Amino acid sequence: MDYVAFDLTVTFVLIIWVMLVVLYISRLVFSHVVSSKKDPVSARYISRKSIHILGGGVVALLVPFIYREPYTPFILSLMLTSMLVFRRKNGRMMEWFQETNNQYEVNFTVMWGISILAGWLLSGSPWFGVLPASFMSFGDGVTGIARTLVSGRRHKGIEGTVAMILTVLPIGAVLGYGGMISGIIGALAEKQKLVDDNIMIPLASLLVLFLFKAFLPQFLKSLY
């Protein structure tokens, strides 16, 4: 199978997977959380975090093994963003994870694509884009779930930060100690309240990676 045919086939499979996560699996998560006596707001929050992990995270980690360029995953992120915005504008919100008072899921899909595109193009390595996107997807996803389950509410508690650091360290190790430190900085960026963490996590961690690339490239050697 030539690369174009392979690329189209795998991309189609990933689109089906993401749609399954967004339209079906996350809805099951929402229903399960509500049935376990959690309020709909918490259920909606956990449902959105399940999309972060299963949609954004899983696909991000597959990118370096599937694609030879960053444009296809970037276009996929724009397609999903367009669908989310369209549903909002036309009063067809997916109420099991979308909220009327914010558009954080839109920030997530936009930054996922920008992270992979910018990180890959500016460094020449897909992992420079994939790690920040993965920190946002897996790290922030685990953070939100941990805080909701432990404290029963949405807040910037330390339990979530610890959970995120434990999650991003093995992912960051793909780019050595520099990648791990980048993940820790992403976890600290998640804790601030001034800017949506879906924006700050990838921006902060990507900046740290480029600082290591410029000044301490020896710390970007994979630990695997």
C-alpha positions in Angstrom: 0.0 0.0 0.0 1.5 3.4 -1.0 1.7 6.2 1.5 -1.2 8.2 0.2 -3.6 5.2 0.4 -2.3 4.4 3.9 -2.6 8.0 5.0 -6.2 8.2 3.8 -7.1 4.9 5.3 -5.7 5.6 8.7 -7.1 9.1 8.7 -10.5 7.8 8.0 -10.2 5.3 10.9 -9.1 8.1 13.3 -12.0 10.2 12.2 -14.4 7.4 13.0 -12.7 6.8 16.4 -12.9 10.5 17.4 -16.5 10.7 16.3 -17.2 7.6 18.4 -15.6 9.1 21.4 -17.4 12.5 21.0 -20.8 11.2 20.1 -21.1 7.9 21.9 -18.4 7.0 24.5 -18.4 10.5 26.2 -22.2 10.3 26.3 -22.0 7.0 28.1 -19.5 8.5 30.6 -21.9 11.4 31.2 -24.8 9.0 31.9 -22.7 6.8 34.1 -21.5 9.7 36.2 -25.0 11.1 36.6 -26.3 7.6 37.6 -23.6 7.5 40.3 -25.2 10.5 42.1 -22.9 13.1 40.7 -24.5 16.4 39.6 -24.9 17.1 35.8 -22.2 19.8 35.9 -19.6 17.4 37.3 -20.8 14.7 34.9 -20.4 17.1 31.9 -16.9 18.0 33.1 -15.8 14.4 33.4 -17.3 13.6 30.0 -15.3 16.3 28.4 -12.1 15.1 30.1 -12.8 11.6 28.7 -12.7 13.2 25.2 -9.4 14.9 26.1 -7.9 11.5 26.9 -9.5 9.1 24.4 -9.8 11.5 21.5 -7.0 14.1 21.9 -4.5 12.0 23.8 -4.7 8.7 22.0 -4.6 10.3 18.6 -1.7 12.6 19.5 0.5 9.7 20.5 -0.3 7.9 17.2 0.7 10.9 15.1 4.5 10.3 14.9 4.0 6.7 13.9 1.4 7.4 11.2 2.1 10.7 9.6 5.1 12.1 7.8 3.9 15.7 8.0 1.8 17.8 10.5 -0.7 19.1 8.0 -3.2 16.2 8.1 -3.6 16.2 11.9 -3.8 20.0 11.9 -6.6 19.8 9.3 -8.4 17.2 11.3 -8.3 19.5 14.3 -9.8 22.3 12.3 -12.6 19.9 11.0 -13.5 19.0 14.6 -13.3 22.6 15.7 -15.7 23.6 12.9 -18.2 20.9 13.9 -18.1 22.1 17.5 -18.6 25.8 16.6 -21.3 24.9 14.1 -23.3 23.0 16.7 -23.0 25.9 19.1 -24.1 28.5 16.6 -27.1 26.5 15.5 -28.4 25.6 19.0 -27.5 22.0 18.7 -25.0 21.8 21.5 -23.9 18.3 22.7 -25.1 18.9 26.2 -23.2 15.9 27.7 -19.9 17.8 27.4 -20.5 21.3 26.0 -21.4 24.2 28.3 -23.2 27.4 27.5 -20.9 29.6 29.6 -17.6 28.7 28.0 -16.1 27.3 24.8 -13.2 25.4 26.3 -13.6 22.4 24.0 -13.1 24.7 21.1 -9.9 26.1 22.6 -8.8 22.5 23.1 -9.2 21.4 19.5 -7.6 24.5 18.1 -4.6 24.3 20.4 -4.2 20.6 19.8 -3.8 21.3 16.1 -1.6 24.4 16.5 0.7 22.6 18.9 1.4 19.7 16.6 1.8 22.0 13.5 4.0 24.6 15.1 6.1 22.1 17.2 6.8 19.8 14.3 7.5 22.5 11.7 9.7 24.6 13.9 11.8 21.8 15.3 11.7 19.2 12.5 10.5 16.6 15.1 6.9 15.5 15.5 7.5 14.9 19.2 7.9 18.6 19.8 4.3 19.1 18.8 2.9 15.8 20.1 4.2 16.2 23.7 2.5 19.6 24.4 -0.7 18.3 22.9 -0.4 15.1 24.9 0.2 17.0 28.2 -3.0 19.0 27.5 -4.9 15.9 26.5 -3.8 13.2 29.0 -2.5 15.5 31.8 -5.4 18.0 32.0 -7.9 15.1 31.5 -6.5 13.2 34.4 -6.3 16.4 36.5 -9.9 17.2 36.0 -11.1 13.7 36.8 -8.9 13.4 39.9 -10.1 16.7 41.3 -13.8 15.9 40.7 -13.5 12.4 42.2 -11.4 13.4 45.2 -13.0 16.7 46.2 -16.4 16.4 44.4 -16.0 19.8 42.7 -14.1 21.7 40.0 -11.2 23.6 41.4 -7.4 24.0 41.1 -6.6 21.7 43.9 -3.2 20.2 44.5 -4.5 16.6 44.0 -5.1 17.4 40.3 -1.7 18.9 39.9 0.0 15.8 41.4 -2.1 13.5 39.2 -1.1 15.5 36.1 2.6 15.5 36.9 2.6 11.7 37.4 0.8 11.4 34.1 3.1 13.7 32.0 6.4 12.5 33.3 6.5 9.2 31.4 5.1 10.9 28.3 7.7 13.7 28.5 10.5 11.1 28.9 10.2 10.6 25.1 12.3 13.8 24.9 14.4 13.1 28.0 14.7 15.2 31.0 13.9 18.3 29.0 10.6 16.7 28.0 9.8 15.8 31.6 10.5 19.3 32.8 8.4 20.6 30.0 5.5 18.4 31.3 6.0 19.7 34.8 5.8 23.3 33.6 2.7 22.4 31.7 1.2 21.1 35.0 2.0 24.4 36.7 0.5 26.3 33.8 -2.7 24.4 34.2 -3.0 25.6 37.8 -3.1 29.3 36.9 -6.5 30.9 36.5 -5.9 33.8 34.3 -5.9 32.1 30.9 -7.7 28.9 29.8 -5.4 25.9 30.6 -6.2 24.5 27.1 -4.2 27.4 25.8 -1.5 27.7 28.5 -0.5 24.1 28.9 0.7 23.6 25.3 2.1 27.1 25.0 4.2 26.8 28.2 5.4 23.3 27.6 6.3 24.0 23.9 8.3 27.1 24.9 10.2 25.0 27.4 11.0 22.4 24.8 12.4 25.1 22.5 14.5 26.6 25.3 16.1 23.2 25.8 16.6 22.8 22.1 18.3 26.1 21.9 20.5 26.0 25.1 20.5 22.4 26.5 19.8 20.0 23.6 21.7 17.2 25.4 18.7 17.0 27.8 16.3 16.1 25.0 17.7 12.6 24.5 14.9 10.0 24.9 15.0 8.0 28.1 13.4 5.0 26.3 
